[in-house]
Every structure is written in C-alpha cells, then in structure tokens.
Amino acid sequence: MEMGKKKPSLPIMIVKLCGGILAVFCYLQALRCMQEIELYDSLISIEIAQGTTAAGIQKPEEELTVTFWAALGEGSVGAEATGAVQISQVYLLRGPSEGLLLEATGLLPGDEKGCLLDEKTSYGLFGSTNVCGQAVEWEGQTYQVRNVIPGKQGIFLIQSADETQIFSRVNILCREKGRRLEKARQFLLQNQLDGRIWDGFWILLLLKGTLLFLPFVLIVRMLSLLQSRRRRTEESRARQLFYCVCIWGTALVFFVAALYFMEIPRDMIPTRWSDFAFWGRLWKEKAATLSSMIQREKSPGEMRQMQRLATGCLFGLFSGFVGWRVVAGIPPGRR
C-alpha cells in the first residue's frame, strides 16, 4: 500500500454502500415514472380555436381513437345508497373514455346513463372502490357507475347526450407511434378545423435528460480514473495509447447511447447543420408551446403526466447527486 493512503474505515464503507443503494432506488423510481409517461406518448391533445360539434366530424381511421371533451369544473356528486356528497371535477365526453384518460375504461360512446369515478370520488361517496352498478346523482340526473379509475384527483366522467354540444378540446389516441403528429394534422385538415396541437413528447424528453445525470456522473468518474492511470504510466507509450483509446471510446459510446436513449424527433434536427437560425426558430416554437400548455386547461391525463414528470425529475436528479457524492469519495450529507 502506498504511503499516505489510508484504507477507508468500515463506517465510511457502510455509508457509501447505503448511498449507492439509495441512488439505485431513486433511479429505479425515476425509470418507473418514465414508463408511466411513455404510456401517454401515443395521446395527442388538440385545442380547437372556434370549437366544433362531434356530430360534424368525419369517421376517423381505424388506428385513431377520437374523443371530444370539456371540463365543466367542480360539481357536487351524490350517492343514492349512502347519501354522501363529494366535490369532484366533472368532465363531459363524446367518444371513448380512454381518449381522455388511458385508465378510464368501461364508458362507451353513447352510454348516456353511465359514468366513471376515480378512487378519491368513489371512497368519498361509498367508502370503497367496489361500486360498479351503484347509482350517483349530478345536477338532478342519475348515472350508474361503470368502473372506478385508479387515481386520487377527484374525477367524475359522463358522456354527452347533446349532439349540438360545442367542444373546444379533442384528444387523439394514435396506435402508430411514429406518425401521431402527422395523423393529428391530417385530422384537422380533413375536418377543416383550426387548432393547436400539443404533443407531450417534450415531457418525456425532459425526464430522459434527468435520467442521464447518474450515468453521466459515473462515466465522468470512470474517465477521471482512466486519466489518472494514464498520467502515471509515462514509461509506456503503448499503455498510454491504450488509456487514451479507452477514454475517448467510452465518451463516444456514452454520447451515442444518450442520443439513442433520448430519441430526438426529426423536427428538432436541422436539415442542414449550417442552418444556425434553425435553433432560434425551434426555441421560440417550443417556448410558445410550453407557455400555452402551462396556461391552458389540462386533461386528467396531462395532469398525471406533469405529476410524473415532477416526481421523476426529483428522483433522477437526487440519484445523480447521491451517486456523485458516493463515487467522489464524499459520503452523502458529510464533508
């Protein structure tokens, strides 16, 4: 053993081990959030400028599921069996309920007497989630519960019985992942509608960026060790060359793997690398889309995506921070 170097004490090793376990746990939680967001990657939300009725829309293609929806705000939902009343967010649909929220199954188009509750509303009314077939009231109308949606947002979904109902929002569920934006534009063009398309891909892109933090920390530490070894082997040119190849090869592999993992869409890549104005236009377009998304009313699915994004980013960044403290030789929380 070299003079001046001490073997890490047992408490330090235990702290490092616990820190590594914590970093892995947080990273796995962030990956779980990413998988939940990916479920909504095929769902496109469109805001119709002037509004439209569902009756005047052409029949969509087989691979598309089109759902018109409107948020009616908070409403008092009552249970006939228990007499309980629950304040919930009421949504009016025209189309398959899965188009609003992927977990919202069981409410078919045209089912004007059925409704869906989420777990929060179900517990508030009946104290249980086993309530399929129970009767609930809203604004003097009686509805039968078809299914209970996982979640605690306080949701009450019903189908619209009015064919002249004006909707300003429509969700399109596209089974062809790579063509969802193209299909959304075709839908607007075929029905002569003017609307803003909101693609939640940037949410997934941002979360993937935070998931690269921990691997980046580990790669940087490994490259630092390789560089240190290279400097200590000045007597051998072949060994120095070997370490140089390892350093640059590792950096290149990480860069290529990161690009593949991020899955950057084509509209975010310039056709000519000399087109420097492209990045300015892209930034303004994405900033405008982000600003519009923050200000406008969000569907339950979009709200869940935002929640998963915040949770995933916190777990991803924290795992990278703890990992950095561990591999840098500094126990988490100590200096």
C-alpha positions in Angstrom: 0.0 0.0 0.0 1.4 3.4 -0.9 2.5 5.7 2.0 0.0 8.4 2.9 -3.1 6.5 1.8 -5.4 5.0 4.3 -7.9 2.2 3.8 -11.4 3.5 4.2 -12.9 2.7 7.6 -15.8 0.4 8.0 -18.3 3.2 8.8 -17.3 5.1 5.7 -17.7 2.0 3.6 -21.2 1.4 5.1 -22.2 4.9 4.3 -21.0 4.6 0.7 -22.9 1.3 0.4 -26.1 2.9 1.7 -25.6 5.9 -0.6 -25.2 3.6 -3.6 -28.4 1.7 -2.7 -30.3 4.9 -2.2 -29.0 6.2 -5.6 -30.2 3.0 -7.3 -33.6 3.1 -5.6 -34.2 6.7 -6.7 -33.1 5.9 -10.2 -35.5 3.0 -10.4 -38.3 5.2 -9.2 -37.5 7.8 -11.9 -37.5 4.9 -14.5 -40.9 3.9 -13.3 -42.2 7.5 -13.8 -40.8 7.5 -17.3 -42.6 4.2 -18.1 -45.9 5.7 -16.9 -45.3 8.8 -19.1 -44.5 6.6 -22.1 -48.0 5.1 -21.9 -49.3 8.6 -22.8 -46.8 9.1 -25.6 -49.5 8.0 -28.2 -52.0 10.5 -27.0 -52.3 13.9 -28.8 -54.3 16.8 -27.4 -55.7 19.4 -29.8 -57.2 22.8 -28.8 -59.9 23.8 -31.4 -59.8 27.6 -32.0 -63.5 28.1 -32.7 -64.9 24.9 -31.2 -66.8 22.2 -33.0 -69.5 19.6 -32.6 -68.7 15.9 -32.6 -71.5 15.2 -35.0 -69.9 17.0 -37.9 -66.6 15.1 -37.7 -65.7 12.6 -40.4 -65.3 9.0 -39.2 -61.6 8.6 -38.1 -59.2 6.0 -39.4 -59.2 2.6 -37.7 -55.9 3.3 -35.9 -57.2 6.5 -34.4 -59.5 7.0 -31.4 -61.0 10.4 -31.2 -62.6 11.8 -28.0 -64.1 15.2 -27.6 -64.2 16.6 -24.1 -65.0 19.6 -22.0 -64.2 20.4 -18.3 -67.3 21.6 -16.5 -65.5 22.5 -13.3 -66.2 21.3 -9.8 -69.6 19.7 -9.1 -71.4 18.1 -6.3 -71.8 14.3 -6.9 -74.1 12.4 -4.6 -74.6 8.7 -3.8 -78.1 7.4 -3.6 -77.2 4.5 -1.4 -75.2 6.4 1.3 -76.5 10.0 0.9 -72.8 11.2 0.8 -71.8 14.1 -1.4 -68.3 14.5 -3.0 -66.9 17.6 -4.8 -65.3 16.3 -8.0 -64.0 17.6 -11.3 -66.7 16.9 -13.9 -65.7 16.1 -17.5 -68.2 15.8 -20.4 -67.1 13.4 -23.1 -68.1 12.5 -26.7 -66.2 9.4 -27.6 -64.3 6.6 -25.9 -63.3 7.4 -22.4 -59.8 6.0 -22.9 -59.1 9.0 -25.1 -59.3 11.3 -22.1 -57.5 9.1 -19.6 -56.0 5.8 -20.6 -57.0 4.1 -17.4 -60.7 5.3 -17.8 -62.2 2.1 -19.3 -65.8 1.0 -19.3 -67.6 4.1 -20.5 -68.6 3.6 -24.1 -69.7 6.2 -26.6 -73.4 6.8 -26.4 -73.7 5.5 -22.9 -75.6 8.5 -21.5 -76.6 6.8 -18.3 -73.2 5.6 -17.3 -70.3 7.3 -15.5 -66.8 6.8 -14.3 -65.4 7.7 -10.9 -61.8 7.7 -9.7 -60.7 6.2 -6.4 -61.0 9.5 -4.5 -64.6 10.2 -5.6 -65.5 6.5 -5.0 -64.1 6.5 -1.4 -65.8 9.8 -0.7 -69.2 8.5 -1.8 -69.2 4.9 -0.8 -66.1 4.3 1.3 -65.0 1.6 -1.2 -63.9 1.1 -4.8 -66.1 -1.9 -5.4 -69.0 0.3 -6.6 -69.8 -0.8 -10.1 -73.5 -0.6 -10.7 -74.1 1.9 -7.9 -76.2 5.0 -8.7 -74.9 8.5 -8.3 -76.6 11.9 -8.9 -75.3 15.0 -10.5 -77.4 18.1 -11.3 -80.7 16.2 -11.0 -79.6 13.3 -13.3 -79.0 9.7 -12.2 -76.0 7.8 -13.5 -74.8 4.2 -13.0 -71.1 3.6 -12.2 -69.4 1.6 -14.9 -65.9 1.5 -13.5 -63.5 3.1 -11.0 -60.4 4.8 -12.3 -57.1 4.5 -10.4 -56.0 7.8 -9.0 -56.9 10.4 -6.4 -57.6 13.5 -8.5 -61.4 13.6 -7.8 -62.8 12.8 -11.2 -66.4 12.3 -12.5 -66.8 11.4 -16.2 -70.0 11.3 -18.2 -71.0 11.1 -21.9 -72.7 14.0 -23.6 -76.3 13.3 -24.8 -76.4 16.6 -26.8 -75.2 16.2 -30.4 -75.0 20.0 -30.7 -72.7 20.3 -27.8 -69.7 22.5 -28.7 -66.3 21.2 -27.7 -63.0 23.1 -27.8 -60.8 20.2 -26.9 -60.2 16.8 -28.6 -57.8 14.0 -27.8 -56.5 11.6 -30.5 -55.1 8.3 -29.5 -52.9 7.0 -32.3 -51.6 3.5 -32.3 -48.9 4.3 -34.9 -46.3 5.9 -32.5 -44.1 7.4 -35.2 -46.9 9.1 -37.0 -49.0 10.6 -34.2 -48.3 14.3 -35.2 -48.9 13.5 -38.9 -52.2 11.9 -38.1 -53.3 14.8 -35.9 -52.6 17.3 -38.7 -54.5 15.1 -41.1 -57.4 15.1 -38.8 -57.5 18.9 -38.6 -57.1 19.2 -42.4 -59.9 16.6 -43.2 -62.4 18.3 -40.9 -61.3 21.9 -41.8 -60.5 22.8 -38.3 -58.1 25.3 -36.9 -56.4 24.1 -33.8 -53.2 24.0 -31.8 -51.6 20.5 -31.4 -50.0 19.8 -28.1 -47.6 16.9 -28.1 -46.4 15.7 -24.7 -43.1 14.4 -26.1 -41.1 17.2 -24.5 -42.2 15.9 -21.1 -40.6 12.6 -21.9 -37.6 14.3 -23.3 -37.0 16.3 -20.2 -37.4 13.3 -17.9 -35.0 11.3 -20.0 -32.5 14.1 -19.7 -32.5 13.9 -15.9 -32.2 10.1 -16.1 -28.9 10.6 -17.9 -27.5 12.5 -14.9 -26.5 9.4 -12.9 -24.9 7.6 -15.8 -23.1 10.8 -16.7 -21.7 11.1 -13.2 -20.4 7.5 -13.3 -18.9 8.0 -16.7 -17.1 11.2 -15.7 -15.7 9.4 -12.6 -14.5 6.5 -14.7 -12.9 8.8 -17.2 -11.2 10.6 -14.4 -9.7 7.4 -13.0 -8.5 6.4 -16.5 -6.9 9.8 -17.0 -5.2 9.4 -13.6 -3.9 6.0 -14.6 -2.7 7.3 -17.9 -0.6 10.0 -16.3 1.0 7.5 -14.0 2.2 5.3 -16.9 4.5 7.7 -18.7 7.2 5.0 -19.2 5.0 3.0 -21.6 3.7 4.7 -24.8 1.6 1.6 -25.7 -0.2 1.7 -22.3 -0.8 5.5 -22.7 -2.3 4.9 -26.1 -4.5 2.2 -24.6 -5.8 4.5 -21.9 -6.4 7.3 -24.5 -8.5 4.9 -26.6 -10.4 3.8 -23.6 -11.1 7.4 -22.6 -12.3 8.6 -26.0 -14.1 5.3 -26.8 -16.0 5.5 -23.5 -17.0 9.1 -24.1 -18.1 8.3 -27.7 -20.2 5.3 -26.7 -21.9 7.3 -23.9 -22.7 10.1 -26.4 -24.2 7.7 -29.0 -26.1 5.8 -26.3 -27.5 9.1 -25.0 -28.7 10.2 -28.4 -30.4 6.8 -28.9 -32.0 6.9 -25.5 -33.3 10.5 -25.9 -35.0 9.6 -29.3 -34.9 13.2 -30.5 -37.7 13.7 -33.1 -36.9 14.7 -36.6 -38.5 18.2 -36.3 -35.8 19.0 -33.7 -32.9 18.2 -36.0 -32.0 20.7 -38.8 -31.8 19.5 -42.4 -28.6 21.4 -42.8 -26.0 21.8 -40.0 -25.1 25.3 -41.4 -28.7 26.5 -40.7 -27.9 28.3 -37.5 -31.2 30.2 -37.5 -33.0 26.8 -37.0 -32.2 26.7 -33.3 -33.6 30.2 -32.7 -36.9 29.3 -34.5 -37.0 25.9 -32.7 -36.5 27.6 -29.3 -39.3 30.2 -30.0 -41.7 27.5 -31.2 -41.1 25.2 -28.2 -41.2 28.1 -25.7 -44.6 29.2 -27.2 -45.9 25.7 -27.0 -44.7 25.3 -23.4 -46.2 28.7 -22.4 -49.6 27.7 -24.0 -49.5 24.3 -22.3 -48.9 25.8 -18.8 -51.7 28.4 -19.2 -54.4 26.3 -20.8 -56.7 23.8 -19.1 -55.3 20.4 -18.8 -56.9 17.0 -19.1 -56.6 14.4 -16.3 -54.1 12.5 -18.4 -51.9 15.7 -18.9 -52.1 16.4 -15.2 -50.9 12.9 -14.4 -48.0 13.4 -16.9 -47.0 16.6 -15.2 -47.1 14.9 -11.8 -45.0 12.0 -13.0 -42.6 14.5 -14.6 -42.0 16.4 -11.4 -41.6 13.2 -9.4 -39.3 11.6 -11.9 -37.1 14.6 -12.2 -36.7 14.9 -8.5 -35.8 11.2 -8.2 -33.4 11.4 -11.2 -31.5 14.5 -10.0 -31.3 13.2 -6.4 -29.9 9.8 -7.6 -27.3 11.6 -9.6 -26.3 13.9 -6.7 -26.1 10.9 -4.2 -24.2 8.9 -6.8 -21.7 11.8 -7.3 -21.1 12.0 -3.6 -20.5 8.3 -3.4 -18.1 7.9 -6.4 -16.3 11.1 -5.5 -15.4 9.6 -2.1 -17.6 12.0 -0.1 -20.3 10.4 2.0 -23.7 11.8 1.4 -24.5 14.6 3.8 -20.9 14.9 5.1 -17.8 16.8 4.0 
